[in-house]
C-alpha cells in the first residue's frame, strides 16, 4: 500500500517536476528596435552649423599665404598651372611640356573653379580644396552622429577633424589628395545612410509579413544613397586612381551590411538573399557607375582637338582592327597607360628618392611628415634677428601618436564585441592604408595618408562615445567620463594651436621652430 501511495504521489508530481526541469527560453523582441538614425534633428543641424563655422574659420584664414614668391608651393606647382590651363582651354590639358599630366582631370577641373573666381593666386588655386575641406568636416560630424546615434559624439568628431594637422594642411593646399578624401568620405557617409534605409525597409516588410514570403527575403527597391556612393566613388577615381581601393573595400562592406541586415530581420536564408537580391544592384551601383563616371570625366578631352594623346591612333598606335574599341577609347587607354608607366617607374630601385619620402608603416603615427615649404633667409615678423616660415604636413600628435592603441581597440570591438560601427570605420581606414603595402619599392609620401585621417578621427570619436555612454555606469562615473573627454578634446585643440605656425607658414623664431619639431624624423 505504501508502495502504491508513493507511486501515485510520484505520478501526480511528475508533470510539475518535468515542467520545472524544462529550460525556459525567452523569445526576445518579436520585432527589432526601430532605430534608423538620430531623432534630434534640430540639435543635429545646430551642431552641424557650429562645426561648419569652426571649419570655415580654420580653413579659410589667410588661405592665400604662403606662396613661393607668388607662385605655388610644393606639388601645387603641377596642379595649379594645369588647372589654369584647363580654365582657358575648355577643360582640357593640351601642353605635354608639363611632363606630368599623370592624373585624371576632375581634381584639376575643380581647382580651376577657384582660379576662375579669384584669379591665378594662392586664394584662387586653394579655394576649392578649402571649401571641400569644410564640407568634409560637416559630413564626418553628421556621419559619426548617425552611426553613434549621438549628436554630441558627432560634434566631437567635427571638432577633432577641424583640429587635425593633416586634414588642415591638405585642405589648404592645391593638391589632389584633399579632393580625393572629400569624395571618399562623402561616399562612406552615403553608404551609412543606405545602411539605415535598408533596415527601415526591412522593418516595414517584417511588420507587413513579407519577410518570409521567399527564402531570400523581400526586394528593397531603388537604393539612391548607394547609387550616390557609386557616383562619388567614380569622382574619387577620376581625381586619383587610388580611389579604386575604396571602391573595392566599400563594395565588400556594403554587401556585408546587407547580410547583417537580412539576418537581423530573420530572413530565412540571408546569405542567399544577399546574393540574389543585393549583389546585382550593388555591382551595378558601385562597379559599373564609377567607371561610367570616370569616362564621363574625360568628355571634354574626347571632344577636344588638342588634348594630350587625344589622337594617338595612326601615330604611336596602329590602326583599329574590327575587334578593337573605337579610336577615342584606344587613345584614352594609351593616355592612361603612359600615366601608369610614369607612376610604376617611380621606384627606389630606379633611383627615385626624395628627402621627405616615407613608407606606409610610418603613416599611422605621422612619424615622417612632409615639408611643403620653408624660408629661413631674411624673414621678418617674429621679433627675432632670424625667422622661419614653414608649412609642414604633420598629424596632430594628440591624435596620431595614439593611433596604434586606437586601431587595436577598434579591432577588438569589431571582432569580440561584433560592433559594426568600428568595423565600418576600420574598413575606411584600411582602404586608405593597406593597399600601399603591395608595392613598397614605390616612391611614397605621407600626404597619401590624407584619406586615413577622417577615419582615425571617427574611431577616436566613437571611443569618446563609449566613455560617455558606457551602459550601467553611475552618475559619478558618467561625470568623470565627461570630464575626461572634455580634457582630451581640449588637449587636441591646444596641440593643434601649438602647431598652427608650422601648418600655415607664420613667421616664428629659430628657437620656436626647433620646439615645434617633436621627433628627429620630423627634420
DOVOPA-579937 format. One record per residue (C-alpha): residue in three letters; x, y, z. Coordinates in steps of 0.2 Angstrom, whole numbers, plus 5000, padded with zeros to 4 digits. Layout:
% residues N
AlaXYZ ...
//
This chain:
% residues 523
Unk500050005000 Unk501450125004 Unk502250074988 Unk500750114978 Unk500550284988 Unk502250334984 Unk501950284966 Unk500350384965 Unk501250534973 Unk502650524960 Unk501450504946 Unk500550654952 Unk502050764954 Unk502950714938 Unk502150844927 Unk502650984939 Unk504350914941 Unk504550904922 Unk503951074919 Unk505151144932 Unk506651054924 Unk506251114907 Unk507351264901 Unk506451424900 Unk506951514884 Unk506451704882 Unk505851734865 Unk506551914865 Unk505852054855 Unk504751994840 Unk505252154830 Unk507052234831 Unk507052404838 Unk506552534825 Unk508252634826 Unk508552714809 Unk509552864814 Unk509653004826 Unk508053094830 Unk508653254837 Unk508653344820 Unk508553524826 Unk510053494838 Unk510953394824 Unk510853544812 Unk511353664826 Unk512953564829 Unk513253554810 Unk513153744809 Unk514353764823 Unk515553644816 Unk515453724799 Unk515853894806 Unk517353824815 Unk517953734800 Unk517753894789 Unk518754004800 Unk520153874801 Unk520253834783 Unk520054004775 Unk521054104787 Unk522454184777 Unk522254054764 Unk523254144751 Unk524854134761 Unk526154064759 Unk526754064741 Unk528454044733 Unk528654224728 Unk526954224721 Unk526954054714 Unk526353894720 Unk527253784733 Unk527753604733 Unk526753504721 Unk525553644719 Unk526753684705 Unk526053544695 Unk524153564698 Unk523853754699 Unk524553784682 Unk523753634674 Unk522053694682 Unk522453874675 Unk522753794658 Unk521153694659 Unk520153854663 Unk520753934647 Unk520753784636 Unk518953714638 Unk519353604652 Unk520753514643 Unk522653494646 Unk523553514629 Unk525353554634 Unk526453394636 Unk527853514640 Unk527253504658 Unk527853324658 Unk526753274672 Unk524953254666 Unk524853094676 Unk523153114685 Unk521353114679 Unk520553284676 Unk519253304690 Unk520353374704 Unk521153494692 Unk519553554685 Unk518853584702 Unk520453684707 Unk520153794691 Unk518453844698 Unk519353944712 Unk520554014699 Unk519154074688 Unk518354164703 Unk519954244712 Unk521254234698 Unk522954144697 Unk523554174715 Unk523554074732 Unk521754104736 Unk521254054718 Unk522053894717 Unk521753844735 Unk519953904736 Unk519053734730 Unk520153624742 Unk519753734757 Unk517853734753 Unk517853544751 Unk518853534767 Unk517453624776 Unk516153524769 Unk517053364773 Unk517153414791 Unk515253434792 Unk515053264783 Unk516153174795 Unk515253254810 Unk513553204803 Unk514153034798 Unk514853004816 Unk513253064823 Unk512252944813 Unk513252784817 Unk513452834835 Unk511652894837 Unk512353044847 Unk512453224841 Unk513753264855 Unk514953124848 Unk514653194830 Unk515153364836 Unk516653294845 Unk517153214828 Unk516953384819 Unk518053474832 Unk519453344831 Unk519453344812 Unk519553534812 Unk521053524823 Unk521953384814 Unk523553454806 Unk523453334791 Unk521753374786 Unk522053564789 Unk523653574778 Unk522853464765 Unk521353574763 Unk522453724762 Unk523553674748 Unk523053644729 Unk523453464729 Unk522353324723 Unk522353224740 Unk521153334749 Unk519853324734 Unk520053134734 Unk519753124753 Unk518253234751 Unk517453114738 Unk517952954748 Unk517253024765 Unk515653084756 Unk515452904748 Unk515652824765 Unk514352944773 Unk513152894759 Unk513352714762 Unk512952744781 Unk511352824776 Unk511052674765 Unk511352554779 Unk509952634789 Unk508752654775 Unk508952464771 Unk508452424789 Unk507052544789 Unk506352454773 Unk506652284781 Unk505752334796 Unk504152384787 Unk504252224777 Unk504352124793 Unk502852224800 Unk501852184784 Unk502352004785 Unk503352004769 Unk505051954776 Unk504751764774 Unk503751764758 Unk505351694749 Unk506951614757 Unk507951764752 Unk506851904759 Unk506052054751 Unk506652164737 Unk507252334744 Unk506852444730 Unk508052584722 Unk509352624734 Unk509852804729 Unk511152834743 Unk512152684737 Unk511952754719 Unk512552914725 Unk514052824733 Unk514452754717 Unk514452924708 Unk515552994722 Unk516752844721 Unk516852874702 Unk517353054705 Unk518652994718 Unk519452884704 Unk519353024692 Unk520353134704 Unk521653004708 Unk521752814704 Unk521952774722 Unk520052804723 Unk519952624716 Unk520552554733 Unk519052624741 Unk517852554728 Unk518452384732 Unk518352404751 Unk516652484751 Unk515852364739 Unk516352224752 Unk515752324766 Unk514052364758 Unk513752184755 Unk514252134772 Unk513052264779 Unk511652194768 Unk511952014775 Unk511952084793 Unk510352174790 Unk509452024782 Unk510051914797 Unk509452044810 Unk507652044802 Unk507651854801 Unk507651824783 Unk507751634781 Unk509251624770 Unk510151794772 Unk511751754763 Unk510751684748 Unk509651834749 Unk511151954748 Unk511751864733 Unk510151854724 Unk509452024729 Unk510952134733 Unk512452084723 Unk511752134706 Unk511152304711 Unk512752334721 Unk513852284706 Unk512852404695 Unk512952554708 Unk514752534714 Unk515652434700 Unk514852504684 Unk514352684689 Unk516152734694 Unk516952684678 Unk515552774669 Unk515852924679 Unk517752914676 Unk517452904657 Unk516253054658 Unk517553154667 Unk518553144650 Unk517153214640 Unk518053374636 Unk519553284632 Unk518553174620 Unk517853324612 Unk519553424610 Unk520653434596 Unk522253474606 Unk522153364621 Unk523753264626 Unk523753104617 Unk521953134610 Unk522353074593 Unk523652934595 Unk522852814583 Unk523952814567 Unk525352894576 Unk526052784591 Unk524552664590 Unk524152564575 Unk522552574565 Unk521052504574 Unk520552324570 Unk518752264569 Unk518852184586 Unk519552344595 Unk518652484603 Unk518452654595 Unk519952764592 Unk519452884606 Unk519452744618 Unk521052674612 Unk521852844613 Unk521252864631 Unk521952694635 Unk523652744628 Unk523552914638 Unk523152804654 Unk524552684651 Unk525852824649 Unk525252894666 Unk525352714674 Unk527052694666 Unk527652854674 Unk526952804691 Unk527652624691 Unk529352694686 Unk529452804702 Unk530352674712 Unk531852674724 Unk532652534714 Unk532652654699 Unk533552784709 Unk532052894713 Unk532252964731 Unk531553114739 Unk532153184756 Unk530353184763 Unk529853014756 Unk529052894769 Unk528452714769 Unk526652664775 Unk527152594791 Unk527652764797 Unk526052844792 Unk524852794807 Unk525852894819 Unk526453034807 Unk528252984810 Unk528853064794 Unk527953214789 Unk528153314773 Unk528953494772 Unk527953584759 Unk528953754760 Unk530253834771 Unk531054004771 Unk532454054783 Unk533354194774 Unk532954374779 Unk531254334785 Unk530454474796 Unk528954474808 Unk529454364823 Unk530354494833 Unk532054404831 Unk533554434820 Unk533254274810 Unk531454204807 Unk530754044799 Unk529254024789 Unk528753844785 Unk527253734780 Unk527353554786 Unk526053424783 Unk526053334800 Unk524653254811 Unk524153324827 Unk525153214839 Unk523753204852 Unk522853104839 Unk524153024828 Unk525352974842 Unk523952864849 Unk523452784833 Unk524052614836 Unk523052584853 Unk521552664844 Unk521652544830 Unk521952394842 Unk520452444852 Unk519352464836 Unk519952294830 Unk519452224847 Unk517752304847 Unk517452234829 Unk518052054832 Unk517552024850 Unk516052144853 Unk515452124835 Unk515252314835 Unk514852364817 Unk515252544820 Unk517152514822 Unk517052384808 Unk516552514795 Unk517752644801 Unk519152514800 Unk518652474783 Unk518852654778 Unk520552674787 Unk521252514779 Unk520652554762 Unk521752714763 Unk523252624771 Unk523452434767 Unk523552444748 Unk525152544748 Unk526052394756 Unk525852304739 Unk527252404731 Unk528452454745 Unk529852504732 Unk528752644725 Unk529152824730 Unk527852874743 Unk527453024754 Unk526453054770 Unk525153154760 Unk524452994754 Unk523852964772 Unk522653114770 Unk521252984767 Unk521652894783 Unk521453054794 Unk519553064794 Unk519352884799 Unk520652894813 Unk519553044819 Unk517952944818 Unk518752794828 Unk519352914842 Unk517653004842 Unk516752834844 Unk517952794859 Unk517452954867 Unk515652904865 Unk516052734873 Unk516752834888 Unk515252954889 Unk513852824887 Unk514552664895 Unk513052564900 Unk512652544918 Unk513952674924 Unk513452784939 Unk513152964939 Unk514852994946 Unk515752894933 Unk514752974920 Unk515353144926 Unk517153084926 Unk516953014909 Unk516353184903 Unk517753274911 Unk519053154903 Unk518353184886 Unk518253364888 Unk520053374894 Unk520553264879 Unk519753374866 Unk520453524874 Unk522253444873 Unk521953414854 Unk521453594851 Unk522953654861 Unk524153544852 Unk523453604836 Unk523653784841 Unk525453754846 Unk525753684829 Unk524753814820 Unk526353924815 Unk527153774805 Unk525553724797 Unk525153894790 Unk526953974787 Unk526854104800 Unk528554184804 Unk529254114820 Unk530954124828 Unk532353984826 Unk532053934844 Unk530253914842 Unk530553814826 Unk531653694835 Unk530253674848 Unk528953634835 Unk530053494829 Unk529553354841 Unk530453204833 Unk532153184825 Unk531153104810 Unk530253274808 Unk531853354802 
//
